Amino acid sequence: MAERGVLGLFSDVESAANAGTALREAGIEFEVLSGSPYPEGAFSEHTPPHRLYVFPFLGALCGFSVAILLTAGTQLAYPLVTGGKPVLSIPPMAIITYEGTMLGAILFTVLGVVFESRLPRPIVGLYDKRITEGWIGLLVVGEEGLLGPAERILRQHGAVEVKRG
Amino acid sequence: MQERKDLSDSQINRDLLWPVLSTPLWFWGLLLGLGGVVAVAGGAVGWWMNRGPGVAGINRPIMWELLIITFVFWVGISHAGVMLSAILRLTQAEWRRPMVRAAEVLTVFSLATAAMFPLFHSGRPWRTMYWVFPYDFSRGIWPNVRSPLVWDPSAIFTYLTGSALFVLITLLPDLAVLRDRTTGIPHKIYSILSLGWRGTPRQWKLQTLAGILLSALILPVFVSVHSIVSWDFGMAISVEGWHTTVFAPYFVIGAVHSGVAAVVTMMAVMRWLFRWEDYIRAEHFDAIGRLLIVVALAWFFFFALEFIFSLYLREPQEVAMRQLQVFEWPFNMLFILFILTAFFIPVPLWLFRKVRRNVALMFWTSILVNIGMWLERFLIIVPGLARKQAFTFDWSAYRPSPIEMLIVIGSFALVCLGLLVFSKIFPLVPVNEAKEGQVLKADIQVGKRKVPAIVREH
């Protein structure tokens, strides 16, 4: 379902930042769309917290477990006693377990980045191609009653174009 | 960076995306040329598969040939890529911006190429299924996890997967730029690939964090991969010259040396081919040249240590192997060539700022380093194996066959082809990094000078 919203497009950072501050002061939540990263809070935007740091730990735990199962299981399934030493040989197990742990952590980190970025997003929604040309978009999503005042603020603060969707 | 030009976002898009959005004539020429070489090498591989490894110049006891030498070489090249990118990302070095993606992509293609060599070398690649992947459950046969030949695939698989994902995740914002600049089928493909990226502050923040987190995770993997490659040799304790205790760090630093040099080669080629003088500037070559001096000195230290350790005990076998490696024809000629090209010619040159800022000189010195580093692997593997047996009638000479040489040449063409095709589909210099560099650029006045003040976000 397409979101109901209003997108203000700004050709310069200053106007976008002023509009962001005004929206904030009016108690209207908004999202910033930009073609390059800006320092956090540059547009008075609110960025909800993320849990990315949990993902590598979970991944590492999974990878470690699978690697231990694989290396121990392999040696126990075909026990080959060499020189009277224990069947489970720790040094090679440590090597493969290390690689498994790191692989798990990397895979989960990537999944975490995608998940926490709220991707994939099948419908991009209100958007403008000029955003990747350096324009800044301020997007307000909500009920019709909220969109009117939001559009007014965006226009007042120098939005070059305002899109409704 | 003090030499950065003021560029608008649309100018950056135009400059960095033109290789993707338009196709110059030279692209087709290069594609055909490289494709032809790869096809010939593919024929050589087919011949090898059909006739068996006897078509190589292997001769007992030298059973590891150019394919294994080149395998180690490409694993080495693959190291610099992600290592360089990871270190520069973690330290938030400003000069990382134009080179991180090229370095990461070089890692992926060189590692994928390297991984093919042990399979070809086996002569019957399909049989590797029985000893590595997948496990042959039905016959109750399991791979021996105590063998370095099983550690190796596990490390390379982890590194290849990690590096490829690293490239993909950092590509997302640039895929969105391409989505916005294309129409028709390419637009649909880039729309799917960009996953609906819009560039919200949260997405940008997670991109930065992904770069840092993945760098921190991949760096230790990178160290482990070449350590494990060195153990392919180090665990063969009957071979002289293969088992000094510094072998793992010696291999790792050697890989960094050759890999960083390969990144320099690639930067020069990208600057020339794509006319990216505003992005890959003399100051970048200067910075990476300084890094190369440090890496080369560290590599030389380990190289000297490896020699000293092996000679210290004065074991007759080890001394004889070193004599073969350094004083006997043709290894003596190769040894001189190796040490000159890997260290004594490039490093003194890099000490001069004018050389470091000269793109052509940096290109040629980086090529020299990689000639030297390929020879280093040759001189570790062949003389060592030549004296593997105690009995003189088992000592043998090794002469590479044309089939092996074709496969090796084909591997260089394959990596170049991969990079060329990548540059046609994705931007080789991260567009968002170039834009961020412009956003975070500000000048401050100090007395009568204006100097850049780089703002960083943690």
Chai-1 contact restraints between the chains, C-beta under 6 A:
chainA,res_idxA,chainB,res_idxB,connection_type,confidence,min_distance_angstrom,max_distance_angstrom,comment,restraint_id
A,E31,B,T200,contact,1.0,0.0,6.0,A-B,restraint_1
A,V32,B,P201,contact,1.0,0.0,6.0,A-B,restraint_2
A,L33,B,R198,contact,1.0,0.0,6.0,A-B,restraint_3
A,L33,B,G199,contact,1.0,0.0,6.0,A-B,restraint_4
A,S34,B,G199,contact,1.0,0.0,6.0,A-B,restraint_5
A,G35,B,D9,contact,1.0,0.0,6.0,A-B,restraint_6
A,G35,B,G199,contact,1.0,0.0,6.0,A-B,restraint_7
A,S36,B,N432,contact,1.0,0.0,6.0,A-B,restraint_8
A,S36,B,K435,contact,1.0,0.0,6.0,A-B,restraint_9
A,S36,B,E436,contact,1.0,0.0,6.0,A-B,restraint_10
A,S36,B,V439,contact,1.0,0.0,6.0,A-B,restraint_11
A,P37,B,W204,contact,1.0,0.0,6.0,A-B,restraint_12
A,P37,B,E436,contact,1.0,0.0,6.0,A-B,restraint_13
A,P39,B,E457,contact,1.0,0.0,6.0,A-B,restraint_14
A,E40,B,E457,contact,1.0,0.0,6.0,A-B,restraint_15
A,E45,B,P201,contact,1.0,0.0,6.0,A-B,restraint_16
A,T47,B,P201,contact,1.0,0.0,6.0,A-B,restraint_17
A,T47,B,R202,contact,1.0,0.0,6.0,A-B,restraint_18
A,L52,B,L209,contact,1.0,0.0,6.0,A-B,restraint_19
A,T71,B,V145,contact,1.0,0.0,6.0,A-B,restraint_20
A,T74,B,W142,contact,1.0,0.0,6.0,A-B,restraint_21
A,T74,B,V145,contact,1.0,0.0,6.0,A-B,restraint_22
A,A77,B,W142,contact,1.0,0.0,6.0,A-B,restraint_23
A,Y78,B,W142,contact,1.0,0.0,6.0,A-B,restraint_24
A,S89,B,R146,contact,1.0,0.0,6.0,A-B,restraint_25
A,P92,B,V145,contact,1.0,0.0,6.0,A-B,restraint_26
A,P92,B,R146,contact,1.0,0.0,6.0,A-B,restraint_27
A,I95,B,W151,contact,1.0,0.0,6.0,A-B,restraint_28
A,I96,B,V145,contact,1.0,0.0,6.0,A-B,restraint_29
A,I96,B,S154,contact,1.0,0.0,6.0,A-B,restraint_30
A,E99,B,S154,contact,1.0,0.0,6.0,A-B,restraint_31
A,E99,B,A155,contact,1.0,0.0,6.0,A-B,restraint_32
A,E99,B,T158,contact,1.0,0.0,6.0,A-B,restraint_33
A,M102,B,T158,contact,1.0,0.0,6.0,A-B,restraint_34
A,M102,B,V221,contact,1.0,0.0,6.0,A-B,restraint_35
A,L103,B,T158,contact,1.0,0.0,6.0,A-B,restraint_36
A,A105,B,L217,contact,1.0,0.0,6.0,A-B,restraint_37
A,I106,B,G162,contact,1.0,0.0,6.0,A-B,restraint_38
A,I106,B,L217,contact,1.0,0.0,6.0,A-B,restraint_39
A,T109,B,L213,contact,1.0,0.0,6.0,A-B,restraint_40
A,T109,B,L214,contact,1.0,0.0,6.0,A-B,restraint_41
A,V110,B,L165,contact,1.0,0.0,6.0,A-B,restraint_42
A,V110,B,I169,contact,1.0,0.0,6.0,A-B,restraint_43
A,V113,B,I169,contact,1.0,0.0,6.0,A-B,restraint_44
A,V113,B,L206,contact,1.0,0.0,6.0,A-B,restraint_45
A,V113,B,A210,contact,1.0,0.0,6.0,A-B,restraint_46
A,E116,B,L206,contact,1.0,0.0,6.0,A-B,restraint_47
A,S117,B,Q203,contact,1.0,0.0,6.0,A-B,restraint_48
A,S117,B,L206,contact,1.0,0.0,6.0,A-B,restraint_49
A,L119,B,L195,contact,1.0,0.0,6.0,A-B,restraint_50
A,P120,B,L195,contact,1.0,0.0,6.0,A-B,restraint_51
A,P120,B,G196,contact,1.0,0.0,6.0,A-B,restraint_52
A,R121,B,G196,contact,1.0,0.0,6.0,A-B,restraint_53
A,V124,B,G196,contact,1.0,0.0,6.0,A-B,restraint_54
A,K129,B,D180,contact,1.0,0.0,6.0,A-B,restraint_55
A,T132,B,V177,contact,1.0,0.0,6.0,A-B,restraint_56
A,T132,B,D180,contact,1.0,0.0,6.0,A-B,restraint_57
A,E133,B,D9,contact,1.0,0.0,6.0,A-B,restraint_58
A,E133,B,S10,contact,1.0,0.0,6.0,A-B,restraint_59
A,G134,B,D9,contact,1.0,0.0,6.0,A-B,restraint_60
